[in-house]
Amino acid sequence: MADAVNPKRRYDSPRRREQAQTTRREILHAAERLFAQEGYAATSVAQVATAAGVSLKTVYLAFDNKAGVLRALWHLQLRGDEDDAPVADRAWYQEVLDEADPVAKLRLNARNARAVKERAGVLLGVIRDAALVDPDIDELWRRISTEFHGNQRAIVASLHALGALRPGLGVTRGADILWALNHPDVWRLLVGERGWTPTAWERWFREASVSELLADRSPASDGSPRA
């Protein structure tokens, strides 16, 4: 009787949900290619639909509009999966906050920063450029910047709680330093324009973070005192 009263129960099957997720991923992958190649402003929703092999209506039903596609793509690349949990609740970020050794903490942060930028570095450039022409994306860019600074500040605050910050450096200034070193524009300049490898960038970011933030520490990853 329950199925007769509520036929939608059969209609919303696990197989159908899986198909919808597959379609969603195909749309996002198509959008990622087009946004990187053509830019956000020059890419239409119709082009995304064609590249994904779906109808225009399917794209609008899944994401509402082009800005919705870009937002969903950013969340996927930032987090690395389709789970809705924010970065602050991710195990890889919590591992940084929980680490008791200051140098190891910054090493883990550099590892995570590289992983995110390898996934989303190109897309961040797309978002930054799109923010100039689309108010919805401008709001997204501002939120990304605010959340990014907040996440870096929490790491600096955890260093402060350990008594590890260099003398005279407070959490606010320290957060600004870590945020600047880790900024996607620096990645774009060094990796995208100057040809650094991601490994070289990770090493530089780790060593620069240790040198700028920590008291009586060597830039080396073993935490040995300065000579």
CORRAUR-V298870 format. One record per residue. N is the residue number from 1. SS is DSSP state (A for helix, B for strand, O for the rest). OMEGA is omega in degrees with one decimal (none if undefined). Layout:
# CORRAUR-V298870
n;ss;omega
N;SS;OMEGA
N;SS;OMEGA
This chain:
# CORRAUR-V298870
n;ss;omega
1;O;-177.5
2;A;179.6
3;A;179.4
4;A;-179.9
5;A;-175.9
6;O;-176.9
7;O;-179.7
8;A;-178.6
9;A;177.9
10;A;-174.4
11;A;-178.2
12;O;-175.2
13;O;175.6
14;A;180.0
15;A;-179.8
16;A;177.9
17;A;178.1
18;A;177.5
19;A;179.1
20;A;177.8
21;A;177.9
22;A;178.2
23;A;179.3
24;A;179.5
25;A;179.0
26;A;177.3
27;A;-179.4
28;A;179.8
29;A;177.1
30;A;178.4
31;A;179.4
32;A;179.5
33;A;-176.7
34;A;179.3
35;A;-179.8
36;A;-176.3
37;A;-171.5
38;A;-173.0
39;O;-176.7
40;O;-174.8
41;O;-175.7
42;O;-178.6
43;O;178.4
44;O;176.0
45;A;178.5
46;A;177.8
47;A;177.9
48;A;-179.9
49;A;-179.8
50;A;-179.1
51;A;179.9
52;A;-179.2
53;O;179.1
54;O;178.7
55;O;176.5
56;A;-179.8
57;A;-179.3
58;A;179.2
59;A;-178.8
60;A;178.6
61;A;-176.8
62;A;-170.0
63;A;179.4
64;O;-177.5
65;O;-177.5
66;A;177.7
67;A;177.4
68;A;176.0
69;A;-178.3
70;A;177.9
71;A;-179.2
72;A;178.7
73;A;177.7
74;A;-179.2
75;A;178.9
76;A;-175.7
77;A;178.0
78;A;-172.4
79;A;178.9
80;O;176.8
81;O;-175.2
82;O;174.2
83;O;-177.5
84;O;-177.2
85;O;179.2
86;O;-179.0
87;A;-176.7
88;A;-179.4
89;A;-177.9
90;O;-178.8
91;A;-177.4
92;A;175.7
93;A;177.9
94;A;177.4
95;A;178.1
96;A;-178.4
97;A;-175.0
98;A;-177.5
99;O;-176.0
100;O;179.8
101;O;-174.6
102;A;-179.4
103;A;177.4
104;A;178.5
105;A;-179.0
106;A;174.4
107;A;177.9
108;A;178.4
109;A;178.2
110;A;176.6
111;A;-179.5
112;A;-179.1
113;A;178.0
114;A;-178.5
115;A;180.0
116;A;-177.1
117;A;175.1
118;A;177.0
119;A;-165.2
120;A;-176.3
121;A;178.9
122;A;-178.4
123;A;177.5
124;A;175.5
125;A;176.9
126;A;-178.8
127;A;179.8
128;A;179.4
129;A;-179.3
130;A;-180.0
131;O;-179.8
132;O;-173.8
133;O;-175.8
134;O;-179.1
135;A;178.8
136;A;179.9
137;A;174.1
138;A;176.7
139;A;178.0
140;A;-179.5
141;A;178.8
142;A;179.2
143;A;176.7
144;A;-178.2
145;A;-179.6
146;A;-179.0
147;A;179.0
148;A;178.3
149;A;179.3
150;A;178.8
151;A;177.8
152;A;177.9
153;A;179.5
154;A;177.4
155;A;178.2
156;A;177.5
157;A;178.3
158;A;173.7
159;A;178.4
160;A;179.5
161;A;177.5
162;O;-176.3
163;O;-171.2
164;O;-178.1
165;B;179.8
166;O;-175.7
167;O;177.9
168;O;-178.9
169;O;177.2
170;O;-177.1
171;A;-176.8
172;A;179.5
173;A;178.4
174;A;177.9
175;A;177.9
176;A;179.9
177;A;-178.8
178;A;178.1
179;A;-178.8
180;A;179.0
181;A;-174.9
182;O;-173.8
183;O;-179.7
184;A;176.7
185;A;177.2
186;A;174.4
187;A;-178.9
188;A;-178.9
189;A;-173.9
190;A;-178.1
191;A;-175.7
192;A;-174.4
193;A;-176.7
194;O;172.8
195;O;175.2
196;O;172.1
197;O;175.0
198;A;177.8
199;A;178.9
200;A;178.2
201;A;-179.5
202;A;179.6
203;A;179.4
204;A;-178.1
205;A;178.8
206;A;-176.9
207;A;178.4
208;A;178.6
209;A;179.2
210;A;-177.6
211;A;-174.6
212;A;-170.0
213;A;-166.8
214;B;178.5
215;O;173.1
216;O;179.5
217;O;172.1
218;O;172.6
219;O;179.4
220;O;-173.4
221;O;-177.6
222;O;176.3
223;O;-179.6
224;O;-177.9
225;O;174.8
226;O;177.3
227;O;none
